[in-house]
Amino acid sequence: MNVATGEEGGTQRRPLGLRMAILIPYLWLAIFLLLPFLIVLKISLSQYADQQPPYVPELDLGAGIAALKEFFAALSLDNYVTLFTDSLYYWSYLRSLEIATVSTLILLLAGYPVAYAMARAPRRLQGVLLMLIILPFFTSFLIRVYAWISILQHDGLLNQILLALGILRTPATWISTDTAVYIGIVYSYFPFMVLPLYATLEKQDATLGEAAADLGCPPWKTFWLVTVPLSRPGVVAGSLLCFIPIVGEYVIPDLLGGSETQMIGQTLWNEFFHNIDWPIASAMAMVLLCLLVGPIVLFQHAESRRGHLMT
């Protein structure tokens, strides 16, 4: 063994402090991510029961091997079968995916020009513009949604402006519609789209556009062939930051939407708190988790392939 280098047999041992620094994040993930995941998974495989807790079977680690065998034998996939055979549940999933996809596209179309303008603004103004984007976070999310209820009411500010401009002759109905849900979602998640796009666009080399212009490339073609491809990481990051939480959104569709905008977050809430059906609610949460993890896995796989091709 080499005492000076801490090597034995050609292998260097890591110091205890470094091993602990590596171990602590894994312990954190195991306790606060893996363990709750396993608990929810176990409940999703259980059956509803009129008792406390409202499901069977219950796990008793001290009951012996025979009891453990009975416990695992009592678990089933019935709740997952119900999710895909009952129209209430799969319709909620489809509506959530539809609203999340459309909202993300709207956010991308609205956020990209804003982020591009911020990145091309004078350096002294970029901090001010960035603060204006972050400013809504200084107000409670719930208060902002309630403010939209007031704006979108029959005699609210939006109808008053549209009537004054002559766009409408009679007040329109906004509350409890898909339009109100999209307005609330786009407003609430707008900074999550703009900030990653701005971070990517601001780092781009301006000389690339100048080189394209020197070669005779028109501005619109330079933007489409140079700026947009280089901003792909920001587009993907912003889209994921918006799409993933929108799928499970509860507050906005509950306050601004109606029965036709029932999303999976509302259905899960109703099953867990109103119907006290923890097994079906846990199964819904597991399927929702798979839907949310899927885009991340696909993105990582695509990025990995892209890295291999570049190398």
GIPE-V645456 format. One line per field, one symbol per residue. ss: DSSP state (a for helix, b for strand, c for the rest). A space follows every 50 residues. Layout:
ss=???
This chain:
ss=cbccccbbccbbcccaaaaaaaaaaaaaaaaaaaaaaaaaaaaaccbbcc ccccbbccccccccaaaaaaaaaacccaaaaaaaacaaaaaaaaaaaaaa aaaaaaaaaaaaaaaaaaaaccaaaaaaaaaaaaaaaaccaaaaaaaaaa aaccccaaaaaaaacccccccccccccaaaaaaaaaaaaaaaaaaaaaaa aacccaaaaaaaaaccccaaaaaaaaaaaacaaaaaaaaaaaaaaaaccc aaaaaaccaaaccaaaaaaaaaaacccaaaaaaaaaaaaaaaaaaaaaaa aaaaaaaaaac
